[in-house]
Amino acid sequence: MCAVSADTPLAPLRLNKNEERRIRAGHLWVFSNEVDNKATPLKQFEAGQQVQLLTHNGKSLGNGYVNPNSLICARLVSRDPNHVLDRSLLVHRLNVALSLREQLFEEPFYRLAYAESDQLPGLVIDRYADLCVVQCTTAGMEAVKDQVIEALEKVIRPAGILVRADSSIRQLEGLDSYQQVIGSVPEEVSVKEHGLSFSVSPRQGQKTGWFYDQRMNRARLRNYVQGKRVLDVFSYAGAWGLQAAAAGAGEVLCVDASSAAIDRIHVNAQANGLADRVASVEGDAFEVLRQLRVNQEKFDVVVLDPPAFIKRKKDTRAGEQAYHRLNQLAMQVLKKDGILVSASCSHHLAESRLQTILLQSSRHLDRSLQILERGHQAPDHPLHPAIAETAYLKALFCRVLPS
């Protein structure tokens, strides 16, 4: 799709009567049933085409882009009708995003752009010092991918850019999966967090290779582990477990189903001088927990950081059952006065519901529960107050006691 000029009028996308209220209140999404299909039929637009969003009576709401094949058929990019999604606007938005991250973090390891929350709908960028990993998850952002790269090169000047266009979200937009390398992109990069260094793979790793969203919660963990025996379940690269070991845990056991993840845990433990206190078990988390219970193993601290069990609303029942089973198993291997850190990245599981699941799990085992801290995603994943979907991560730090 050709680049759009700020001097070229955009095709109008008109809403039904009163459907502009949510947009005026701060939201950025338009759903297909909100469009006046008689005045501006969705089928006349190309996926990713930029449009001017209009109220039913023709007043401008700003500019955005459209995908007639998606339930979220349009996303607002700017409330100023003079600003289109081009290199200039991308440079400005990335500079604004960068100023926050540089204020928050001493070293260049963070999520640089978090989609709608940074006024860049459909764009996620993670930074690993001189490498940036880019994800364009919508047809509109994919259409300006070249301008995204140009803007990133101007703002950050990275040695390399990896475009990871392999997110499952792209399927909802009708987009293909691929990877693209620009400049120097190594197989392994080093991430620095709270004084430790972690080797990860931006090309092969989960998401973009690292989970920056849990960094503040991993820092909180350090207050609970001095001299303790710690179990880190769904360990991935060992982020939680190695932070526990560095904070003085006497013994850490990391659990992951991936042999590659297990290998990486030990590489990272060795690199940080923690190998003597970090062990691992390869296997399904539920099965490993059951076996630990059978073996009467007990831990002072258990960390649960699973993948999303509820990716869609229709998965809610099965997902909640999985959270129940997982947390109950974890409590069964906790000592009488133990700490459970239970996290969920499922947007469709509210924090209040996770709290209820933890309470029910503890009562089923005739134990009492205290919630000590509530953790959320790190500030390089800011929340958009009008878009609930931007708030997805929760982590409850709990004390589990005898009844």
C-alpha positions as CSV (number, residue, x, y, z in Angstrom):
1,M,0.0,0.0,0.0
2,C,1.3,3.4,-0.9
3,A,2.4,5.9,1.7
4,V,-0.2,8.5,2.7
5,S,0.5,12.2,2.4
6,A,-0.8,14.7,5.0
7,D,-1.9,16.8,2.0
8,T,-4.1,14.0,0.5
9,P,-7.6,13.9,1.9
10,L,-8.4,10.6,3.5
11,A,-11.5,8.6,2.6
12,P,-14.3,9.1,5.2
13,L,-15.5,6.4,7.5
14,R,-18.8,7.4,9.0
15,L,-20.3,6.1,12.2
16,N,-23.9,5.3,13.0
17,K,-25.8,7.9,15.1
18,N,-24.5,8.2,18.7
19,E,-21.7,5.6,18.1
20,E,-19.1,8.3,18.6
21,R,-19.6,8.6,22.4
22,R,-17.1,5.9,23.3
23,I,-14.5,7.5,20.9
24,R,-15.0,10.9,22.4
25,A,-14.7,9.4,25.9
26,G,-11.2,8.3,25.0
27,H,-11.4,4.9,23.3
28,L,-9.5,4.3,20.0
29,W,-11.4,1.3,18.5
30,V,-14.4,1.2,16.2
31,F,-16.3,-2.1,15.8
32,S,-17.9,-3.1,12.6
33,N,-21.5,-2.8,13.8
34,E,-20.8,0.9,14.7
35,V,-20.2,1.9,11.0
36,D,-22.8,3.5,8.8
37,N,-22.5,0.9,6.0
38,K,-25.0,2.7,3.8
39,A,-22.9,6.0,3.8
40,T,-19.5,4.3,3.9
41,P,-19.7,0.6,3.2
42,L,-16.8,-1.2,4.8
43,K,-16.3,-3.5,1.8
44,Q,-15.1,-0.5,-0.2
45,F,-12.0,-0.2,1.9
46,E,-8.7,-2.1,1.6
47,A,-7.3,-3.7,4.8
48,G,-4.9,-1.2,6.3
49,Q,-6.2,1.8,4.4
50,Q,-6.1,5.1,6.3
51,V,-9.4,6.9,6.8
52,Q,-10.9,10.0,8.4
53,L,-13.4,9.0,11.1
54,L,-16.6,11.0,11.1
55,T,-19.6,11.2,13.3
56,H,-23.1,10.4,11.8
57,N,-23.5,14.1,11.0
58,G,-20.1,14.5,9.4
59,K,-18.0,16.0,12.2
60,S,-14.4,14.8,12.3
61,L,-13.2,12.5,15.1
62,G,-9.7,12.2,13.8
63,N,-7.7,9.9,11.5
64,G,-7.1,6.2,11.7
65,Y,-6.9,3.1,9.7
66,V,-9.4,0.4,8.7
67,N,-9.7,-3.3,8.2
68,P,-13.1,-4.4,6.9
69,N,-12.3,-8.0,7.7
70,S,-11.9,-7.5,11.4
71,L,-14.4,-7.2,14.2
72,I,-12.3,-4.1,15.3
73,C,-12.7,-2.6,11.9
74,A,-10.9,0.7,12.6
75,R,-8.4,2.2,15.1
76,L,-8.0,5.9,15.8
77,V,-4.4,7.2,15.3
78,S,-4.8,10.9,15.8
79,R,-7.7,13.1,17.0
80,D,-6.2,15.9,14.9
81,P,-7.5,15.5,11.3
82,N,-4.3,17.1,10.0
83,H,-2.1,14.3,11.3
84,V,-1.9,11.0,9.3
85,L,0.0,7.9,10.2
86,D,3.3,8.6,8.4
87,R,7.0,8.8,9.2
88,S,6.7,12.2,10.8
89,L,4.0,11.1,13.3
90,L,5.8,7.9,14.0
91,V,9.0,9.7,14.9
92,H,7.1,12.0,17.2
93,R,5.3,9.2,19.0
94,L,8.4,7.2,19.4
95,N,10.3,10.1,20.8
96,V,7.5,10.7,23.3
97,A,7.6,7.0,24.2
98,L,11.4,7.0,24.5
99,S,11.4,9.9,26.9
100,L,9.3,7.9,29.4
101,R,11.5,4.8,29.2
102,E,14.7,6.8,29.6
103,Q,13.3,8.5,32.7
104,L,12.3,5.1,34.2
105,F,15.3,2.9,33.3
106,E,19.0,3.5,33.5
107,E,19.8,0.9,30.8
108,P,18.2,0.5,27.3
109,F,16.3,-2.7,28.0
110,Y,12.5,-2.1,27.9
111,R,9.3,-2.1,25.9
112,L,9.8,1.0,23.8
113,A,6.3,1.1,22.3
114,Y,3.2,-0.5,23.8
115,A,0.5,-0.1,21.0
116,E,-2.6,1.9,21.9
117,S,-1.1,3.0,25.3
118,D,1.6,4.9,23.4
119,Q,-0.8,6.1,20.7
120,L,0.7,3.6,18.3
121,P,-2.2,1.1,17.8
122,G,-1.0,-2.2,16.5
123,L,2.7,-1.6,17.1
124,V,4.9,-3.2,19.8
125,I,8.7,-2.6,20.0
126,D,11.0,-4.2,22.5
127,R,14.5,-2.8,22.9
128,Y,17.6,-4.8,23.7
129,A,20.3,-2.1,23.8
130,D,21.3,-1.9,20.1
131,L,18.6,-4.3,18.9
132,C,14.9,-3.5,18.5
133,V,12.3,-6.2,17.9
134,V,9.2,-4.9,16.1
135,Q,5.8,-6.4,16.0
136,C,3.1,-5.0,13.7
137,T,-0.1,-6.7,14.7
138,T,-2.7,-4.9,12.6
139,A,-3.1,-4.4,8.8
140,G,-2.9,-0.6,9.3
141,M,0.5,-0.8,11.0
142,E,1.7,-3.4,8.6
143,A,0.9,-1.0,5.8
144,V,3.3,1.6,7.2
145,K,6.0,-0.9,8.3
146,D,8.7,0.7,6.2
147,Q,8.0,4.1,7.8
148,V,8.0,2.4,11.2
149,I,11.5,1.2,10.5
150,E,12.7,4.5,9.2
151,A,11.3,6.3,12.3
152,L,13.0,3.8,14.6
153,E,16.3,4.2,12.8
154,K,16.0,8.0,13.3
155,V,15.0,7.9,17.0
156,I,17.1,5.0,18.3
157,R,19.7,4.3,15.5
158,P,19.8,0.6,16.4
159,A,22.5,-1.7,15.0
160,G,19.8,-4.1,14.1
161,I,16.0,-4.4,13.8
162,L,14.2,-7.7,13.8
163,V,10.6,-7.7,12.6
164,R,8.8,-10.6,14.2
165,A,5.6,-10.7,12.3
166,D,4.6,-14.1,13.8
167,S,2.1,-13.2,16.5
168,S,-1.1,-15.2,16.5
169,I,-3.0,-11.8,16.7
170,R,-2.1,-11.2,13.1
171,Q,-4.3,-14.0,12.0
172,L,-7.3,-12.1,13.1
173,E,-6.2,-9.3,10.8
174,G,-5.7,-11.6,7.8
175,L,-1.9,-11.1,7.9
176,D,0.8,-13.6,7.0
177,S,3.6,-14.7,9.4
178,Y,7.3,-13.9,8.7
179,Q,10.5,-12.6,10.1
180,Q,12.6,-9.8,8.6
181,V,16.2,-8.9,9.6
182,I,17.5,-5.4,9.1
183,G,21.1,-4.7,9.9
184,S,22.9,-6.8,12.6
185,V,20.6,-9.2,14.5
186,P,22.5,-11.8,16.6
187,E,21.1,-15.2,17.5
188,E,21.6,-14.4,21.2
189,V,21.3,-11.1,23.0
190,S,21.9,-10.2,26.6
191,V,19.2,-8.6,28.8
192,K,20.2,-6.8,32.0
193,E,17.7,-6.7,34.8
194,H,18.2,-5.8,38.5
195,G,21.9,-6.4,38.3
196,L,21.7,-9.8,36.5
197,S,22.4,-10.6,32.8
198,F,20.2,-13.1,30.9
199,S,20.9,-14.6,27.5
200,V,17.8,-14.8,25.3
201,S,17.0,-15.5,21.6
202,P,15.0,-12.7,19.9
203,R,14.3,-14.9,16.9
204,Q,13.4,-18.2,18.6
205,G,12.3,-17.1,22.0
206,Q,8.7,-16.6,23.2
207,K,7.1,-13.2,22.1
208,T,10.2,-11.1,21.4
209,G,12.5,-13.1,23.6
210,W,11.9,-11.6,27.0
211,F,9.1,-10.6,29.3
212,Y,9.8,-7.0,30.4
213,D,6.3,-6.8,31.9
214,Q,7.1,-8.7,35.1
215,R,10.3,-6.9,36.0
216,M,8.9,-4.9,38.9
217,N,7.2,-8.0,40.3
218,R,10.5,-9.9,40.1
219,A,12.1,-7.1,42.1
220,R,9.4,-7.5,44.8
221,L,10.2,-11.2,45.0
222,R,13.6,-10.4,46.4
223,N,12.1,-9.3,49.7
224,Y,10.7,-12.8,50.4
225,V,13.5,-15.3,49.6
226,Q,16.5,-14.8,51.9
227,G,17.7,-18.2,52.9
228,K,14.6,-19.8,51.5
229,R,13.9,-22.8,49.3
230,V,12.2,-21.4,46.1
231,L,10.2,-23.2,43.3
232,D,10.0,-21.3,40.0
233,V,7.3,-22.8,37.8
234,F,7.1,-21.9,34.1
235,S,10.6,-20.6,34.5
236,Y,11.4,-19.9,30.8
237,A,14.9,-18.3,30.9
238,G,15.0,-18.4,34.7
239,A,14.1,-14.7,35.3
240,W,12.2,-15.3,38.6
241,G,14.4,-18.1,39.9
242,L,17.7,-16.4,39.3
243,Q,16.5,-13.1,40.9
244,A,15.6,-15.2,43.9
245,A,19.0,-16.9,44.0
246,A,20.8,-13.5,43.7
247,A,18.7,-12.2,46.6
248,G,20.0,-14.9,48.9
249,A,17.7,-17.9,48.4
250,G,19.4,-21.0,49.7
251,E,18.1,-23.2,46.9
252,V,16.1,-22.6,43.7
253,L,14.3,-25.2,41.6
254,C,13.2,-24.1,38.1
255,V,10.5,-26.0,36.2
256,D,9.8,-25.7,32.4
257,A,8.5,-28.1,29.8
258,S,11.0,-26.9,27.2
259,S,14.5,-28.5,27.0
260,A,15.8,-25.4,25.3
261,A,14.5,-23.3,28.2
262,I,16.1,-25.6,30.8
263,D,19.4,-25.3,28.9
264,R,19.1,-21.5,28.9
265,I,18.4,-21.4,32.7
266,H,21.6,-23.2,33.4
267,V,23.6,-21.0,31.0
268,N,22.2,-17.9,32.7
269,A,22.8,-19.3,36.2
270,Q,26.4,-20.0,35.3
271,A,26.9,-16.6,33.8
272,N,25.7,-14.9,36.9
273,G,27.6,-17.1,39.4
274,L,24.5,-18.7,40.7
275,A,24.9,-22.3,39.3
276,D,25.5,-23.8,42.7
277,R,22.0,-22.8,44.0
278,V,19.9,-23.3,40.9
279,A,18.6,-26.7,39.8
280,S,15.9,-27.6,37.2
281,V,13.2,-30.1,36.3
282,E,12.0,-30.5,32.7
283,G,8.4,-31.4,32.4
284,D,4.8,-30.3,32.4
285,A,4.2,-28.0,35.3
286,F,1.1,-29.8,36.5
287,E,2.8,-33.2,36.4
288,V,5.9,-31.9,38.1
289,L,3.9,-30.3,40.9
290,R,2.0,-33.5,41.4
291,Q,5.2,-35.5,41.6
292,L,6.8,-33.0,44.1
293,R,3.7,-33.5,46.3
294,V,4.0,-37.3,46.1
295,N,7.6,-37.0,47.0
296,Q,6.6,-34.8,50.0
297,E,8.8,-32.0,48.8
298,K,8.2,-28.6,50.5
299,F,9.2,-25.1,49.5
300,D,9.2,-21.8,51.4
301,V,8.3,-19.8,48.2
302,V,6.5,-20.9,45.0
303,V,6.3,-18.7,42.0
304,L,3.6,-19.4,39.3
305,D,4.0,-17.3,36.1
306,P,2.0,-19.4,33.5
307,P,1.1,-18.5,30.0
308,A,-2.4,-17.2,29.4
309,F,-4.9,-20.0,30.1
310,I,-7.8,-17.8,28.9
311,K,-7.0,-16.3,25.5
312,R,-10.6,-15.9,24.4
313,K,-13.8,-15.4,26.4
314,K,-15.0,-18.8,25.4
315,D,-12.0,-20.3,27.2
316,T,-13.0,-18.8,30.5
317,R,-14.4,-21.9,32.2
318,A,-11.6,-24.2,31.2
319,G,-9.0,-21.5,31.9
320,E,-10.3,-20.8,35.4
321,Q,-10.3,-24.5,36.2
322,A,-6.6,-24.6,35.1
323,Y,-5.8,-21.7,37.4
324,H,-7.6,-23.6,40.2
325,R,-5.6,-26.8,39.7
326,L,-2.3,-25.0,39.3
327,N,-2.6,-22.9,42.5
328,Q,-4.0,-25.8,44.6
329,L,-1.0,-27.9,43.5
330,A,1.4,-25.1,44.4
331,M,-0.2,-24.7,47.8
332,Q,0.2,-28.4,48.5
333,V,4.0,-28.1,48.1
334,L,4.3,-25.0,50.3
335,K,5.5,-25.2,53.8
336,K,3.0,-24.3,56.6
337,D,3.9,-20.6,56.5
338,G,4.8,-20.2,52.8
339,I,4.8,-17.5,50.2
340,L,2.9,-18.0,46.9
341,V,3.4,-15.6,44.0
342,S,0.5,-16.3,41.6
343,A,0.5,-14.4,38.3
344,S,-1.8,-14.3,35.3
345,C,-1.4,-12.6,32.0
346,S,-5.0,-13.5,30.9
347,H,-6.8,-10.2,30.2
348,H,-10.1,-12.1,30.6
349,L,-9.3,-13.1,34.2
350,A,-9.8,-10.1,36.4
351,E,-7.6,-9.7,39.4
352,S,-10.6,-10.0,41.7
353,R,-11.4,-13.4,40.0
354,L,-7.8,-14.6,40.5
355,Q,-8.1,-13.6,44.2
356,T,-11.3,-15.6,44.5
357,I,-9.6,-18.6,42.9
358,L,-6.7,-18.4,45.3
359,L,-9.1,-18.1,48.3
360,Q,-11.1,-21.1,47.1
361,S,-7.9,-23.1,46.6
362,S,-6.7,-22.4,50.0
363,R,-10.0,-23.2,51.7
364,H,-10.2,-26.5,49.8
365,L,-6.9,-27.4,51.5
366,D,-8.1,-26.0,54.8
367,R,-5.5,-23.3,54.8
368,S,-5.7,-19.5,55.4
369,L,-4.6,-16.9,52.9
370,Q,-3.2,-13.4,53.3
371,I,-2.6,-11.2,50.3
372,L,0.6,-9.1,51.0
373,E,1.1,-7.3,47.7
374,R,-0.6,-6.7,44.4
375,G,1.7,-6.5,41.4
376,H,0.9,-5.3,37.9
377,Q,2.7,-4.8,34.6
378,A,5.8,-2.6,34.6
379,P,5.5,1.1,33.6
380,D,7.0,0.5,30.1
381,H,3.6,-1.3,29.6
382,P,1.4,1.7,30.5
383,L,-2.4,1.3,30.8
384,H,-4.7,3.2,28.5
385,P,-7.5,4.2,30.9
386,A,-10.2,3.8,28.3
387,I,-9.1,0.4,27.0
388,A,-9.4,-2.3,29.5
389,E,-7.5,-4.7,27.3
390,T,-4.2,-2.8,27.9
391,A,-4.3,-3.9,31.6
392,Y,-3.7,-7.7,31.5
393,L,-1.0,-8.6,34.0
394,K,-1.6,-9.3,37.7
395,A,0.5,-10.9,40.3
396,L,-0.7,-11.6,43.9
397,F,1.9,-12.1,46.6
398,C,0.2,-14.3,49.2
399,R,1.0,-15.9,52.5
400,V,-0.5,-19.3,52.9
401,L,-0.9,-20.4,56.5
402,P,-2.5,-23.3,58.4
403,S,-6.2,-22.8,59.0
